[in-house]
């Protein structure tokens, strides 16, 4: 691999892919659906180029129907590792050889490392969420938050928040197959941490309004609005928000969901999922390469978009 120093890169990563890919280039990927609007390739390929690392990051449109074959193929091709996103974070666990404590606690995997043919699954989403809150000046330690969702990202976020010292979490989920996950998440939080967790149905709008009113932060940790023009939102209207409420939406494509549009109109301190993506990605990057991701360089490239 090339030298470890890095220089500032320009738009389009500052290089021609045809000049960088070699017969020794190692592949890292992302399997999810939908995925074509993902910004992960830009983040990781920028970091690879900045550090002179001979890796390439690509996305692959994979859902549960082809997940088993996709994982087997990635293993057979000896890829260094891969990320996992919706809807595969839970189902992928059955096809891996080993899970870290973080993955077991979350019951979801977002990062896989290939150690000489052994596929090891872990989860860096929760760490990414908490570091993103810190970087955005959102202080939630010792306080109450309301969280929407019970899928992979939601589980990772609420578990890490509970472990890090958030006092209370009100979890809302729709009347669907993930509701059981919501109850399981609350049970594990109450049993294994000092945080208090409760579960409510999203359809209970009175409870939703009440819990948001008594929280310092509202977190959308669902895929509602992902890869869509500003439109759908899980809260009925912006009257559920207030100016001193912090609002965090884990979605970053589009950069502003309907929830964030309403939050900004009210003057809320808010964030999309970009910083969460940076920090969870940096953790995965280190697992694959052994190097720290140059986040200052990555942020500069994203500013140009």
C-alpha positions in Angstrom: 0.0 0.0 0.0 1.0 3.6 -0.6 2.3 6.0 2.0 0.2 7.0 4.9 0.2 10.8 4.5 -2.7 12.4 2.7 -3.4 15.5 0.8 -6.7 17.4 0.4 -8.8 15.9 -2.3 -11.1 17.7 -4.7 -14.5 16.9 -6.1 -14.9 13.5 -7.7 -12.3 12.2 -5.2 -9.4 14.0 -7.1 -8.4 10.9 -9.2 -9.4 8.8 -12.1 -10.7 5.4 -11.0 -9.1 3.8 -14.0 -5.7 4.9 -12.8 -6.3 3.7 -9.2 -7.8 0.2 -9.6 -5.1 -2.4 -9.9 -4.9 -6.2 -9.9 -4.2 -6.0 -6.1 -7.2 -3.7 -5.3 -9.3 -5.1 -2.4 -13.1 -4.9 -2.6 -15.3 -3.5 0.1 -19.0 -3.1 -0.5 -22.5 -2.3 0.8 -25.5 -4.6 0.4 -29.0 -3.0 0.7 -32.1 -2.1 -1.2 -32.7 0.7 -2.2 -29.1 1.8 -2.3 -28.2 3.7 -5.5 -28.4 7.1 -3.7 -26.0 6.0 -0.9 -23.2 8.4 -0.1 -21.0 5.6 1.5 -19.0 5.0 -1.7 -18.0 8.7 -1.8 -17.0 8.7 1.8 -14.9 5.5 1.8 -13.4 6.0 -1.7 -12.4 9.5 -0.7 -10.7 8.2 2.5 -9.0 5.3 0.6 -7.5 7.8 -2.0 -6.5 10.3 0.7 -4.5 7.7 2.6 -3.2 6.0 -0.5 -4.9 2.7 0.2 -5.5 0.1 -2.5 -9.2 -0.5 -1.8 -12.4 0.2 -3.7 -15.9 0.5 -2.2 -19.0 -0.4 -4.3 -22.7 -0.8 -3.7 -24.8 -3.9 -4.5 -28.6 -3.8 -4.6 -29.5 -6.8 -2.5 -32.6 -7.5 -0.4 -33.7 -10.5 1.7 -34.6 -12.6 -1.3 -31.0 -12.8 -2.6 -29.1 -12.1 0.7 -27.9 -15.6 1.3 -26.4 -15.9 -2.2 -24.9 -12.4 -2.0 -23.1 -13.2 1.2 -21.9 -16.5 -0.1 -20.6 -14.7 -3.3 -18.8 -12.0 -1.3 -17.2 -14.7 0.8 -16.1 -16.6 -2.3 -14.6 -13.5 -3.8 -12.6 -12.9 -0.7 -13.8 -9.4 -0.2 -12.1 -7.6 2.8 -15.5 -6.7 4.2 -18.9 -5.0 3.6 -21.5 -2.9 5.1 -25.1 -4.0 5.5 -28.2 -1.7 5.5 -32.0 -1.9 5.1 -33.6 -4.5 4.9 -30.7 -6.9 5.6 -29.3 -5.9 9.0 -31.1 -8.6 11.0 -31.4 -11.4 8.4 -27.7 -11.3 7.5 -26.7 -12.6 11.0 -27.7 -16.1 10.1 -25.1 -16.2 7.3 -22.1 -15.1 9.3 -19.6 -17.1 11.3 -19.2 -14.9 14.3 -21.0 -11.9 15.9 -19.4 -9.3 18.2 -21.1 -8.4 21.5 -22.4 -5.2 19.9 -24.1 -7.1 17.1 -25.6 -9.6 19.6 -27.0 -6.8 21.8 -28.5 -5.0 18.9 -29.5 -8.2 17.1 -28.4 -6.4 13.9 -25.2 -6.2 11.8 -24.1 -3.2 9.8 -20.5 -4.1 9.2 -18.9 -7.4 8.3 -15.1 -8.1 8.3 -13.6 -11.0 6.4 -10.8 -12.5 8.5 -9.2 -15.1 6.3 -12.6 -16.5 5.3 -14.3 -16.1 8.6 -17.1 -13.5 8.3 -17.4 -11.5 11.5 -20.4 -9.2 12.0 -20.5 -6.2 14.2 -22.6 -3.0 14.6 -21.2 0.5 14.5 -24.5 2.4 14.0 -25.1 3.1 17.7 -21.6 4.5 18.2 -22.1 6.6 15.1 -25.4 8.0 16.5 -24.0 9.0 19.8 -20.8 10.6 18.3 -23.0 12.4 15.8 -25.1 13.9 18.6 -21.9 15.0 20.4 -20.4 16.5 17.3 -23.7 18.5 16.7 -23.8 19.8 20.2 -26.8 17.7 21.2 -26.6 16.8 24.8 -28.9 13.9 25.7 -27.0 12.2 28.5 -29.1 11.9 31.6 -32.2 13.1 29.7 -35.2 11.6 28.0 -35.6 11.0 24.2 -38.4 9.8 22.0 -37.3 7.4 19.3 -39.3 6.3 16.3 -38.6 2.8 15.0 -37.4 -0.7 16.1 -35.4 -1.8 13.1 -31.6 -2.2 12.9 -30.6 1.5 13.1 -33.2 2.2 15.7 -32.1 -0.7 17.9 -28.4 0.3 17.6 -29.2 3.9 18.5 -31.4 3.2 21.5 -29.0 0.5 22.9 -25.9 2.7 22.7 -27.9 5.7 24.1 -29.0 3.6 27.1 -25.4 2.3 27.6 -24.0 5.8 27.4 -26.3 7.2 30.1 -29.5 8.5 28.5 -32.1 8.4 31.3 -35.3 7.5 29.5 -36.3 6.3 26.0 -39.8 6.2 24.7 -39.9 3.9 21.7 -42.7 4.2 19.1 -43.4 1.7 16.3 -46.2 1.0 14.0 -48.5 -2.0 14.4 -46.3 -4.2 12.2 -43.8 -7.1 12.4 -41.2 -4.8 14.1 -43.4 -4.2 17.1 -42.1 -7.3 18.8 -38.6 -6.0 18.3 -39.6 -2.7 20.1 -40.7 -4.7 23.1 -37.6 -6.8 23.1 -35.4 -3.7 22.9 -37.2 -2.1 25.8 -36.9 -5.3 27.9 -33.1 -5.5 27.2 -32.6 -1.9 28.0 -34.5 -2.1 31.3 -32.7 -5.4 32.3 -29.2 -4.6 31.2 -28.8 -0.8 31.7 -29.9 1.9 34.2 -32.1 3.6 31.5 -35.9 3.3 31.6 -37.5 2.3 28.3 -41.2 2.2 27.3 -43.0 1.2 24.1 -45.9 2.8 22.4 -47.8 2.3 19.2 -47.2 5.1 16.6 -51.0 5.1 16.0 -51.5 6.4 19.6 -51.1 10.0 18.6 -52.0 11.3 22.1 -49.1 9.3 23.6 -46.8 10.4 20.8 -47.5 14.1 21.5 -47.2 13.6 25.3 -43.9 11.7 25.1 -42.4 14.2 22.6 -43.4 17.1 24.9 -41.5 15.5 27.9 -38.4 14.7 25.8 -35.4 16.8 24.8 -34.9 15.0 21.5 -37.1 13.3 18.8 -35.2 10.7 16.7 -36.6 9.2 13.5 -34.7 6.0 13.2 -36.9 4.5 10.5 -36.6 4.5 6.7 -39.6 6.7 6.3 -38.7 9.2 3.6 -35.5 7.5 2.5 -34.6 8.1 -1.1 -37.8 10.1 -1.7 -38.6 13.7 -2.4 -39.7 15.5 0.8 -43.0 14.0 1.7 -43.9 11.2 4.1 -43.4 11.8 7.9 -44.3 9.6 10.9 -45.6 12.5 13.0 -48.9 13.9 11.9 -47.9 17.6 11.7 -45.4 20.1 13.0 -47.5 20.9 16.1 -45.9 17.9 17.7 -42.6 19.8 17.7 -41.4 22.8 19.6 -38.5 25.2 19.2 -36.4 23.9 22.1 -36.7 20.2 20.9 -33.7 18.6 19.3 -34.6 16.6 16.2 -32.4 13.9 14.7 -33.3 12.1 11.5 -31.0 9.2 10.6 -31.9 9.6 6.9 -29.4 11.5 4.8 -30.9 11.0 1.3 -32.7 13.4 0.9 -30.6 15.7 3.2 -33.9 17.3 4.4 -36.9 15.0 5.2 -40.3 16.5 5.9 -39.5 16.1 9.6 -36.4 18.2 9.3 -38.2 20.8 7.2 -40.8 21.3 10.0 -38.0 21.3 12.7 -36.1 24.0 10.9 -39.2 26.1 10.4 -39.6 26.1 14.2 -36.0 26.8 14.9 -35.2 23.4 16.4 -31.6 22.3 16.7 -31.6 19.4 14.2 -29.4 17.0 12.3 -29.8 14.5 9.4 -27.9 11.2 9.3 -24.8 12.4 7.6 -22.7 12.8 10.7 -24.0 9.4 12.0 -22.9 8.0 8.6 -19.4 9.6 8.9 -18.8 8.2 12.4 -20.2 4.7 11.9 -18.3 4.6 8.6 -15.1 5.7 10.3 -15.4 2.8 12.8 -16.0 0.3 10.0 -13.1 1.8 8.0 -10.7 1.2 10.9 -11.9 -2.4 11.2 -11.2 -3.1 7.5 -7.9 -1.1 7.1 -6.5 -0.6 10.5 -6.3 3.1 9.8 -8.2 6.1 11.1 -10.6 7.7 8.5 -9.5 11.3 7.7 -12.9 12.8 8.5 -11.7 16.3 7.9 -11.0 15.4 4.2 -14.3 13.5 3.9 -16.3 16.4 5.2 -14.6 18.8 2.8 -15.6 16.7 -0.2 -19.2 16.5 1.0 -19.3 20.3 1.4 -18.7 20.6 -2.3 -21.9 18.7 -3.2 
